[in-house]
């Protein structure tokens, strides 16, 4: 009996091996967005808990705020909110866009993600917009581009 082969680090194969399910991708996003635990995107309160409605099982990742009673997930008020793409597809899209040296076309991105070209354009365009935005203390959000982040629009 041989050992199971661990995929090469920093590859799509490794990403699929490390985060095989939608739940594992959601947990990764929760750790990245909320390193100190969940907080309400509506009011900013850190008093939040997993939502359970009178003994029923709710969808995974749904939280309720103790301050404003708002319900939220890790995607609330993010570019991933209100898209029907699974978080695992978003994770793959982020990887492909950020690790491509010259950017990636929506055709190639769609093939790599297993979705249509028009569907692949959604995360590509939203991530491109996020990569270009920085916060300036004097005037708010301004467009800029870091030299080490590839422009996904090229």
PyMOL commands that set and color helices and strands:
alter all, ss='L'
color gray80, all
select helices_A, chain A and resi 12-18+22-33+87-99+106-113+117-132
alter helices_A, ss='H'
color red, helices_A
select strands_A, chain A and resi 48-50+63-65+71-72+133-136+140-143
alter strands_A, ss='S'
color yellow, strands_A
deselect
rebuild
show_as cartoon
